[in-house]
Structure formats: structure tokens, C-alpha cells
Amino acid sequence: MKNFLPEQYKKNNLLKINHNYLREQFSDYQVIFKELEKVIIDGDFTLGEEVDKLEDEFSELHHTSNSIAVGSGTDAIMLSLKACGIEKGDEVITTPFTFFATIGAIVTAGGKPVFVDVDEDMNINPEKIEEKITKETKAIVPVHWTGRPCDMTKIDEIAERNGLSVVCDACHAINAKYKEKTAGELGDLACFSFHPLKNLNIWGDGGIITTNDENLANKIRLLRNHGLVDRNKCELFGYNSRLDTIQAVVARHMMNKIDHITQSRISNSNYLDKELRNVDEITIPKRDCSIKEVFHLYMITCEKRDLLQKYLISRDIDAKIHYPIPMHLQPAAKSLGYKLGDFPRTENFAKTIISLPVHEFIGKEELDKIIREVKTFYKKN
Ligand SMILES: Cc1ncc(COP(=O)(O)O)c(C=O)c1O
């Protein structure tokens, strides 16, 4: 098959407790069709009023003065780095325990990814950042992995002391909070994804950037739209990374549900935490009450991981691994010169993590089945 991606949206019909819930989530698609009618009749297909309204609503949710909707979460990171002035060869510090897109965006922006191992919370370890800073370092890209914000107090201090930009990969972290700040207020810029498998999802690719820095916001507005200030004047040569107006309609529809989506994920995760905490073979990440985690993924570590995953799948439960090979060991990272053993914590997580479904269509019955099956597995093994 030339295009493998559609596979990931297919529900495994053999499983009863799936990670994928798109059919249920968009069961009210007729309402969205109605909302799309106006856009289609008006021929309003790129940027436009619906994108403006979405940006305003997103800013309101995240208490920021600017939101700029773009073509994807990956583009959000790449454009943010470009707006911060990243140029060929500049070093960008980030985590090897992330999705490929974080690194792809750094490389596409011209940067050289420099990895720092994660801490127990699965996020970049701030204590290890400073030893990696050189005179080529220009930015830090902390990733709020699974929807759990990084230790931003320490990261901001380091960035300030060393004159670095902070571009947060908040693709998992819509509606999350760190102390009194929303995920949108963290760093110089925060980058979100609207990919169909994210907490706020649309009918294709899309992303959004938040910032309280007017200069950066203006630069990104230019960069996402060929650098155009009006139809005939180009201020700087840029990109085409506009959120489609049609997708803005879908995103606005989902914005009405985001609090419910977030709350369901949190309460499902709390329930699993409570019930799985007493299973000796399972380790639940430390929860910090000054942080609002939004559980894009419910990820724990466990013994006999591969066997547990196989067993859960055989019991109709879609247990997934995000991801078994860390970024520094990917074939694409070969030229960066890392090797096995460079980031022990990340490498250990890659061998022991497992993600269990906690989305808003999972109820108590499904959660109880997950808990029961995990316990049964460890009784037998
Ligand atoms: C941590 C992380 N960063 C960035 C991205 C990129 O987002 P998108 O797929 O919208 O480009 C993703 C998602 O897939 C992700 O999981």
C-alpha cells in the first residue's frame, strides 16, 4: 500500500475497548455538515472568519493574547522555531522520548536536535539541560509528554540565564495547566496539534500556536501565509501552512466539547491510578497536584510489558506502546551520533511503558474490565 496512514484510523473491530473512538466522536457529523454549508456557499476555504473565531476561542481557553492556526502540530513547532530565528546549524535541546514530529520539525527548521534524557515524570530533565548548552544553542523544545506539563519554572530559568527561546511542544497538552498557567502560556510559544487522534481533533491535519509575544505572533502570521502583508506585498519569504477554513469549523465544534473531553480523561485516569496502584508489577508516574494533566495518553510502566500487551489485546483491550524505539536510536538520527546507553531513563521507558485507553467513550464497565484483566495477567504470570 502506498499510503499506510488510513490504517491507523481503523478501529480493530475485534477489540471491544479501543484507543480509536472517531466514529463515536463524530456521530453528530450532521450538525457539522450544517455548519460547513455556509463556508462552502461563501467559498471561504483558506483562513477567513471561522479561523479568526477559532483563534479567539483558543486564546480565551488558554488565556493568551494570540493564537495562530496553522497546517499541523509539526508546522506549529517548525514555524515557531523559525520565528525565534533558528537557522541552519543552530542547536535545539529537546527530549529523545517523544514522537518523531518534534525532531522532524527541529530539523526542518534547520536546527540540530541535541537530546537530554528524561526525568521520572517522562519529561525532559531540567537538571541535565545546562550541561548540553554550547554557544550554538538557540532554543529548548520541552515536550509536555502525554499531556503532563514539564517543569517549566526550571526550564524558563535556564532559558533566561542562557538567552534561549522556549518553544513548547504542547501537542498532547490542550487544556493542561502548570501551576497557575495554562499550557498555552508556557514558554515563548506553545504548539498544539488538532490531528484526528489528539484530544481536540479535526477531520485531517491542523495545529495552532499560542503566544503572548506580539512580535513573534506577527512573524508567525506572516510565515504561515507566504510572508504576505497584503495581496501584493511580501515582507519575508515564508511557507504555506494555513489551517483550512473547513477544519476550523470542525475545531470550533470540538471546542464546545473540550472541557468534557478533558474531564472524562482525567477522571478515567484517576480511577485507573487508584485501582492499579496496588498492583506490584505496575508503576504509576508520580502525580503532582500543582499540575493539571490532560491524559492524551494514559501511560504507566510495568513488568513483562510485551506479554501484558499481548494478553490485554487477546482480552479485547487495545493496549499500545508509544513508542518502543526512542528518537536517538531511530535510523533517521544516525548522523547525530548517539548510541544505545546514552539516555538510560528514556531507553528503560521504551521497554516498560504501556498506554491504556481512557478517552471519553470509556466508561466504568470498560475501566473495570481493564483493571480486572491486568490483575488476572499478573496472577497467572
Ligand atoms: C509529541 C508530538 N509532537 C508533535 C506532533 C505533531 O503533530 P501533528 O501530527 O499535528 O503534525 C505529535 C503528533 O502527532 C506529537 O505526538
The ligand as an SDF file (V2000), in Angstrom:
LIG
                    3D

 16 16  0  0  0  0  0  0  0  0999 V2000
    4.5270   14.9990   20.8660 C   0  0  0  0  0  0  0  0  0  0  0  0
    4.0490   15.3430   19.4820 C   0  0  0  0  0  0  0  0  0  0  0  0
    4.5650   16.4280   18.8740 N   0  0  0  0  0  0  0  0  0  0  0  0
    4.1600   16.8200   17.6540 C   0  0  0  0  0  0  0  0  0  0  0  0
    3.2000   16.1190   16.9670 C   0  0  0  0  0  0  0  0  0  0  0  0
    2.8220   16.5560   15.5950 C   0  0  0  0  0  0  0  0  0  0  0  0
    1.5020   16.9060   15.4280 O   0  0  0  0  0  0  0  0  0  0  0  0
    0.8190   16.7890   14.0010 P   0  0  0  0  0  0  0  0  0  0  0  0
    0.5450   15.3410   13.7590 O   0  0  0  0  0  0  0  0  0  0  0  0
   -0.4070   17.6240   14.1120 O   0  0  0  0  0  0  0  0  0  0  0  0
    1.7840   17.3480   12.9980 O   0  0  0  0  0  0  0  0  0  0  0  0
    2.6310   14.9920   17.5640 C   0  0  0  0  0  0  0  0  0  0  0  0
    1.5820   14.2130   16.8990 C   0  0  0  0  0  0  0  0  0  0  0  0
    1.2960   13.5160   16.2440 O   0  0  0  0  0  0  0  0  0  0  0  0
    3.0760   14.5760   18.8460 C   0  0  0  0  0  0  0  0  0  0  0  0
    2.5780   13.4760   19.4280 O   0  0  0  0  0  0  0  0  0  0  0  0
  1  2  1  0
  2  3  1  0
  2 15  2  0
  3  4  2  0
  4  5  1  0
  5  6  1  0
  5 12  2  0
  6  7  1  0
  7  8  1  0
  8  9  2  0
  8 10  1  0
  8 11  1  0
 12 13  1  0
 12 15  1  0
 13 14  2  0
 15 16  1  0
M  END
$$$$
